[in-house]
């Protein structure tokens, strides 16, 4: 005997499954943003500090 989840119950089941999937997708994307952003921003500040120090050293050498 073949069983299927057709009809209203199947629609509700698929809706719950898709809702859980998209909730998990949004959650993991938020976590990636929270944890990966500092991994790029912190080294970027090091580069900016090095560039500002180099710029300050060059302008002090001319004066």
C-alpha positions as CSV (number, residue, x, y, z in Angstrom):
1,X,0.0,0.0,0.0
2,X,1.4,3.4,-1.0
3,X,1.3,6.3,1.4
4,X,1.7,9.9,0.6
5,X,1.3,13.2,2.3
6,X,-1.0,14.8,-0.1
7,X,-3.9,17.2,0.6
8,X,-4.1,19.7,3.4
9,X,-1.9,17.7,5.8
10,X,0.9,17.5,3.2
11,X,0.7,21.2,2.5
12,X,1.0,22.0,6.2
13,X,3.9,19.5,6.6
14,X,5.8,21.1,3.6
15,X,5.0,24.5,5.0
16,X,6.5,23.6,8.4
17,X,9.5,22.0,6.7
18,X,10.2,25.1,4.6
19,X,9.7,27.4,7.5
20,X,12.2,25.4,9.5
21,X,14.7,25.4,6.6
22,X,14.5,29.2,6.0
23,X,14.7,29.9,9.7
24,X,17.9,27.8,9.9
25,X,19.2,29.6,6.8
26,X,18.6,33.0,8.3
27,X,20.1,31.9,11.6
28,X,23.3,30.6,10.0
29,X,23.7,33.7,7.9
30,X,23.4,35.9,10.9
31,X,26.0,33.8,12.8
32,X,28.4,34.0,9.8
33,X,28.0,37.8,9.8
34,X,28.6,38.1,13.5
35,X,31.7,35.8,13.5
36,X,33.3,36.5,10.2
37,X,33.0,40.3,10.1
38,X,35.7,40.8,12.8
39,X,38.0,38.4,11.0
40,X,38.1,40.9,8.1
41,X,37.7,44.1,10.0
42,X,40.5,43.6,12.6
43,X,43.3,43.0,10.0
44,X,41.9,45.9,7.9
45,X,42.5,48.2,10.9
46,X,46.1,46.9,11.1
47,X,46.6,47.8,7.4
48,X,45.1,51.2,7.9
49,X,47.3,51.8,11.0
50,X,50.4,50.8,9.0
51,X,49.4,53.1,6.1
52,X,48.8,56.0,8.5
53,X,52.1,55.5,10.3
54,X,53.9,55.4,6.9
55,X,52.1,58.5,5.8
56,X,53.0,60.3,9.1
57,X,56.6,59.2,8.8
58,X,56.9,60.5,5.2
59,X,55.4,63.9,6.0
60,X,57.6,64.3,9.2
61,X,60.7,63.5,7.1
62,X,59.9,66.3,4.6
63,X,59.6,68.9,7.3
